[in-house]
Amino acid sequence: MKPTDWVRWAIPGLVWGTSFFFIAEGLNAFPAAMITPMRVLFGFLTLACFPAARNGRIEKVDRKRVALLGVIWMAIPLSLFPFAEQHVSSSVTGMLNGATPIFVTTVAAFLAHTLPHRQALVGLAIGFTGVVLIALPSGGGSNSWGGIALIFIALVFYGFSLNVAVPLQQKYGSLALMWRVQGVAFVLTAPIGLTQIGKVHFTWSALFAMIALGSLGTALAYVTMAANAGRLGSSRASASVYLIPVVSLLLGALVRHESVAVLSVLGCAVALVGAYLATSTKRYL
């Protein structure tokens, strides 16, 4: 890849690494059910500033797939993370998200009805081992394990959504596609969020965290990831999330003063090695 490709590749991981910090900050003032509609709304409004997002047209034959992405890439997984972070630290949530390429590669092989190359299989095995090591120190109670389960479910949805997004991004471009996907997600999540308005304990810092989460994590990062998936392929593009654990770990430990188990950090390293091996080849058996 060219230097500019590396920069584009790194943007989603760096930005999403801050997302779990912003979610944790937002939960100080807003109920978990309000986090996703707020971030999606701010992302939607940010993308609306670009004529390319508003002027693009989606053919009738593809509208169902765009709506599907709104459900499996935005509405469901983004709604799961705030509830998970009520029981799991932002650092651990970010480290577990480093396993996203493992799920993307697994789903890609499933959709292609073929086994990945041996190296990828070894990488998947190593990666899942790392995920287990990350989760073990955090599963101190039923609530913690429940939060970890929600994160795993979200990662499965990410695995499917990135593979669905590639042909649509290549056909319509990132801005037009993601603006409509976010519109679908907002329509689906807003009614639930509105029921929780009475539980808000407003602070400006939490609101600014939501604005940053939406404009950066939901607009900039998603558009860049969709563009990368179209240019580089879903597996290589998803490898940008290797950066998420590093950023989320630093923010959680240094800013939020979260304690992180050594075993989780070790598991993070193992998971990233596995993810690299799983996505560094496109060959199949």
C-alpha positions as CSV (number, residue, x, y, z in Angstrom):
1,M,0.0,0.0,0.0
2,K,1.0,3.6,-0.6
3,P,1.7,5.9,2.4
4,T,-1.7,7.6,1.9
5,D,-3.3,4.1,2.0
6,W,-1.6,3.4,5.4
7,V,-3.0,6.7,6.8
8,R,-6.5,5.9,5.6
9,W,-6.1,2.4,7.0
10,A,-5.1,3.7,10.4
11,I,-7.9,6.3,10.9
12,P,-10.8,3.9,11.8
13,G,-8.7,2.1,14.4
14,L,-7.3,5.2,16.0
15,V,-10.7,6.9,16.1
16,W,-12.6,3.8,17.3
17,G,-10.1,3.3,20.0
18,T,-11.4,6.6,21.6
19,S,-15.1,5.5,21.2
20,F,-15.2,3.3,24.2
21,F,-13.7,6.1,26.3
22,F,-16.4,8.5,25.0
23,I,-19.1,5.9,25.7
24,A,-17.9,5.5,29.3
25,E,-18.0,9.3,29.7
26,G,-21.5,9.5,28.2
27,L,-22.8,6.9,30.6
28,N,-22.0,9.3,33.4
29,A,-25.0,11.4,32.3
30,F,-27.1,9.4,29.8
31,P,-28.8,6.0,30.0
32,A,-27.3,3.3,27.9
33,A,-30.3,3.2,25.6
34,M,-29.7,6.8,24.6
35,I,-26.1,6.5,23.7
36,T,-26.6,4.9,20.3
37,P,-29.4,7.2,18.9
38,M,-27.4,10.2,20.1
39,R,-24.1,9.1,18.4
40,V,-25.9,8.0,15.2
41,L,-27.8,11.3,15.1
42,F,-24.6,13.4,15.4
43,G,-22.9,11.1,12.8
44,F,-25.9,11.5,10.5
45,L,-25.8,15.3,10.9
46,T,-22.1,15.4,10.2
47,L,-22.3,13.5,7.0
48,A,-25.3,15.6,5.9
49,C,-22.8,18.5,5.6
50,F,-21.3,16.7,2.5
51,P,-23.3,17.1,-0.8
52,A,-21.9,13.7,-1.9
53,A,-23.8,12.0,1.0
54,R,-27.1,13.7,0.3
55,N,-27.1,13.6,-3.5
56,G,-26.2,10.0,-4.0
57,R,-29.0,7.7,-5.1
58,I,-29.4,4.0,-4.0
59,E,-31.0,1.7,-6.6
60,K,-34.2,0.0,-5.5
61,V,-32.6,-3.4,-5.8
62,D,-30.0,-2.5,-3.1
63,R,-32.2,-0.6,-0.6
64,K,-32.9,-3.7,1.4
65,R,-29.2,-4.4,1.8
66,V,-28.6,-0.8,2.9
67,A,-31.4,-1.2,5.4
68,L,-29.9,-4.5,6.5
69,L,-26.6,-2.7,7.2
70,G,-28.4,-0.2,9.2
71,V,-29.5,-3.0,11.5
72,I,-26.5,-5.3,11.7
73,W,-23.7,-2.7,11.4
74,M,-25.2,0.1,13.4
75,A,-28.4,-0.4,15.3
76,I,-27.7,-3.7,17.0
77,P,-23.9,-3.7,17.7
78,L,-23.7,0.0,18.6
79,S,-26.6,-0.5,21.0
80,L,-24.9,-3.4,22.7
81,F,-21.6,-1.6,23.7
82,P,-23.2,0.9,26.1
83,F,-25.0,-1.8,28.0
84,A,-21.8,-3.9,28.0
85,E,-19.7,-1.0,29.4
86,Q,-22.1,-0.8,32.4
87,H,-20.4,-4.0,33.5
88,V,-17.0,-4.1,31.7
89,S,-14.4,-1.4,31.6
90,S,-13.8,0.7,28.4
91,S,-10.2,-0.8,28.3
92,V,-11.4,-4.4,28.2
93,T,-14.1,-3.5,25.7
94,G,-11.6,-1.9,23.4
95,M,-9.2,-4.9,23.8
96,L,-11.9,-7.3,22.9
97,N,-12.7,-5.3,19.8
98,G,-9.2,-6.0,18.6
99,A,-10.6,-9.4,17.6
100,T,-12.9,-8.0,15.0
101,P,-10.7,-9.2,12.0
102,I,-11.0,-12.7,13.4
103,F,-14.8,-12.6,13.2
104,V,-14.6,-10.9,9.7
105,T,-12.3,-13.6,8.4
106,T,-14.5,-16.4,9.9
107,V,-17.6,-14.9,8.3
108,A,-15.9,-14.4,5.0
109,A,-14.9,-18.0,4.9
110,F,-18.4,-19.1,5.9
111,L,-20.0,-17.0,3.1
112,A,-17.5,-18.3,0.6
113,H,-18.3,-21.9,1.6
114,T,-14.6,-22.7,1.8
115,L,-11.9,-23.1,4.4
116,P,-9.2,-20.4,4.9
117,H,-5.6,-21.2,4.3
118,R,-3.8,-23.1,7.0
119,Q,-2.1,-20.0,8.2
120,A,-5.4,-18.3,8.6
121,L,-6.8,-21.3,10.5
122,V,-3.8,-21.1,12.9
123,G,-4.4,-17.4,13.3
124,L,-8.1,-17.9,14.1
125,A,-7.2,-20.4,16.8
126,I,-4.5,-18.2,18.3
127,G,-6.9,-15.2,18.1
128,F,-9.7,-16.9,19.9
129,T,-7.3,-18.0,22.6
130,G,-6.3,-14.4,23.1
131,V,-9.9,-13.3,23.3
132,V,-10.5,-15.8,26.1
133,L,-7.4,-14.6,28.0
134,I,-8.7,-11.0,27.7
135,A,-12.1,-12.0,29.0
136,L,-11.1,-14.3,31.9
137,P,-9.9,-11.6,34.4
138,S,-13.0,-9.5,33.7
139,G,-15.6,-12.2,34.2
140,G,-15.7,-11.9,38.0
141,G,-19.5,-12.1,38.2
142,S,-22.6,-12.8,36.2
143,N,-23.0,-9.2,35.2
144,S,-19.4,-9.0,33.9
145,W,-19.8,-12.2,31.8
146,G,-23.1,-10.8,30.5
147,G,-21.3,-7.6,29.3
148,I,-18.6,-9.7,27.7
149,A,-21.3,-11.8,25.9
150,L,-22.8,-8.6,24.5
151,I,-19.4,-7.6,23.1
152,F,-19.0,-11.0,21.4
153,I,-22.5,-10.7,19.9
154,A,-21.6,-7.2,18.5
155,L,-18.4,-8.6,17.0
156,V,-20.3,-11.3,15.2
157,F,-22.6,-8.7,13.7
158,Y,-19.5,-6.7,12.6
159,G,-18.2,-9.8,10.9
160,F,-21.2,-10.1,8.7
161,S,-21.7,-6.3,8.1
162,L,-18.2,-5.6,6.8
163,N,-18.6,-8.4,4.2
164,V,-22.0,-7.0,3.2
165,A,-20.7,-3.5,3.0
166,V,-17.9,-4.1,0.4
167,P,-20.0,-4.4,-2.8
168,L,-22.3,-1.5,-1.7
169,Q,-19.4,0.8,-1.0
170,Q,-17.7,0.0,-4.3
171,K,-21.0,0.8,-6.1
172,Y,-22.2,4.0,-4.3
173,G,-19.2,5.3,-2.3
174,S,-18.8,5.7,1.4
175,L,-20.6,8.9,2.0
176,A,-23.8,8.1,0.3
177,L,-23.9,4.6,1.7
178,M,-23.1,5.5,5.4
179,W,-25.4,8.5,5.5
180,R,-28.4,6.2,4.6
181,V,-27.2,3.4,6.9
182,Q,-27.0,5.8,9.8
183,G,-30.5,7.2,9.0
184,V,-31.9,3.7,9.2
185,A,-30.1,3.1,12.5
186,F,-31.4,6.3,14.0
187,V,-35.0,5.5,13.1
188,L,-34.7,2.1,14.7
189,T,-32.9,3.2,17.9
190,A,-34.5,6.6,18.6
191,P,-37.9,5.4,19.9
192,I,-36.2,3.3,22.6
193,G,-33.9,6.2,23.6
194,L,-36.7,8.6,23.9
195,T,-38.3,6.4,26.6
196,Q,-35.2,7.1,28.8
197,I,-35.1,10.9,28.7
198,G,-36.4,11.2,32.2
199,K,-33.3,9.4,33.5
200,V,-30.8,11.9,32.1
201,H,-28.4,13.6,34.5
202,F,-27.1,16.2,32.1
203,T,-23.5,17.4,32.0
204,W,-21.7,19.3,29.3
205,S,-18.7,17.0,29.3
206,A,-21.0,14.0,28.6
207,L,-22.7,15.9,25.7
208,F,-19.4,16.8,24.2
209,A,-18.3,13.2,24.5
210,M,-21.5,12.2,22.5
211,I,-20.8,14.8,19.8
212,A,-17.2,13.5,19.4
213,L,-18.4,9.9,19.4
214,G,-20.9,10.7,16.7
215,S,-19.0,13.0,14.4
216,L,-15.7,11.0,14.7
217,G,-16.5,7.5,15.7
218,T,-19.8,7.1,13.8
219,A,-19.2,9.4,10.8
220,L,-15.5,9.8,10.0
221,A,-14.4,6.3,11.1
222,Y,-17.3,4.4,9.5
223,V,-16.9,6.3,6.2
224,T,-13.2,5.6,6.1
225,M,-13.7,2.0,7.0
226,A,-16.3,1.5,4.3
227,A,-13.9,3.2,1.8
228,N,-11.1,1.0,2.9
229,A,-13.2,-2.1,2.7
230,G,-14.0,-1.2,-0.9
231,R,-10.3,-0.4,-1.8
232,L,-8.5,-3.0,0.2
233,G,-11.0,-5.8,0.9
234,S,-12.9,-6.5,4.1
235,S,-10.3,-8.5,5.9
236,R,-7.4,-6.1,5.3
237,A,-9.5,-3.1,6.0
238,S,-10.8,-4.6,9.3
239,A,-7.2,-5.1,10.4
240,S,-7.2,-1.4,11.3
241,V,-8.9,-2.4,14.5
242,Y,-5.5,-3.7,15.7
243,L,-5.0,-0.1,16.8
244,I,-8.2,0.0,18.9
245,P,-6.9,-2.0,21.9
246,V,-3.8,0.2,22.2
247,V,-5.8,3.5,22.2
248,S,-8.6,2.3,24.5
249,L,-6.1,0.7,26.9
250,L,-4.1,4.0,27.2
251,L,-7.2,6.2,27.6
252,G,-8.8,3.8,30.1
253,A,-5.6,3.4,32.2
254,L,-4.3,7.0,32.0
255,V,-7.4,9.1,31.8
256,R,-10.1,7.0,33.5
257,H,-7.7,5.3,35.9
258,E,-9.1,1.8,35.1
259,S,-7.2,-1.2,36.4
260,V,-6.3,-3.7,33.8
261,A,-5.2,-7.2,34.5
262,V,-1.8,-8.4,33.2
263,L,-3.5,-11.5,31.7
264,S,-5.9,-9.3,29.7
265,V,-3.0,-7.3,28.3
266,L,-1.2,-10.6,27.4
267,G,-4.4,-11.9,25.8
268,C,-4.7,-8.7,23.8
269,A,-1.2,-9.3,22.3
270,V,-2.1,-12.9,21.6
271,A,-5.4,-11.9,19.9
272,L,-3.6,-9.3,17.7
273,V,-1.0,-11.9,16.6
274,G,-3.8,-14.3,15.7
275,A,-5.8,-11.6,13.9
276,Y,-2.7,-10.6,11.9
277,L,-2.1,-14.2,10.8
278,A,-5.8,-14.7,10.0
279,T,-5.9,-11.7,7.7
280,S,-2.4,-11.6,6.2
281,T,-3.3,-14.0,3.5
282,K,-6.2,-14.3,1.1
283,R,-5.4,-17.9,0.0
284,Y,-7.8,-20.7,0.7
285,L,-7.5,-24.5,0.8
